[in-house]
């Protein structure tokens, strides 16, 4: 059975910038992603990815056989809008995702036009540079309710038995104003420490994630929780299973962590 992961996707196309301070601050995360595939127990058959950059009124599945790239960032060098990563989609796996959601009581939708946003193609271009695995992107549901997204993850668990790797892509710290300021943020440190402790506590993990907004430093680290909710889906898909901190580092002075479940 495949595990599930929550990964940090970095700041825009940061891994593809020319050498300099911005790329350097994300280098530990880039190195982690570059070695990601080599740490898997077995190669996945396909990837299902939930990104913090796509919200819909109901869970929506990208059903295109060949999604383009969606350059949903601004202000970066022109060459970062010429990146390529031609990973195929999979209408068959997309249909299976919808069937599982339907079986769990979720009304879902299909989208055959949207491209892979940078929460998908930026980290996965580093982790799977050959772009030879089918990828299906699933949206978040507006309202960003933690319980709902844990339940969405639980609905997707059977995919893991079929060799599909489920990845939540977001950021455990996503306060852009404070990111830009740089420096140490004690609230960010407190939230990251709480998150790492809560993820490791298997018996209480789901409830802790539901109540994440009451954690120390929570709203400092996540003023708007769109980048945290992919974590709920990844955790839900391995509810009750052991989890570990798979990455812990710093970017622009702020702590960021990634997790493996199962």
Secondary structure, DSSP 8 states (H G I E B T S, - for coil): ---EEEEE--STTGGGS-SSHHHHHTHHHHHHHHTTGGGSSS--SEEEEEEEEEEESS-EEE--SS--B-----S--GGGGS--------HHHHHHHHHHHHHTT---EEESS--B-HHHHHHHHHHSTT--SEEEEEEEETT--HHHHHHHHHHHHHHHHTTEEEEEEE-S---HHHHHH-S--HHHHHHHHHHHHHHH-GGGHHHHHHTGGGSTTHHHH-SSGGGTHHHHHHHHTTTTS-EEEEEEEEETTEEEEEEEE-
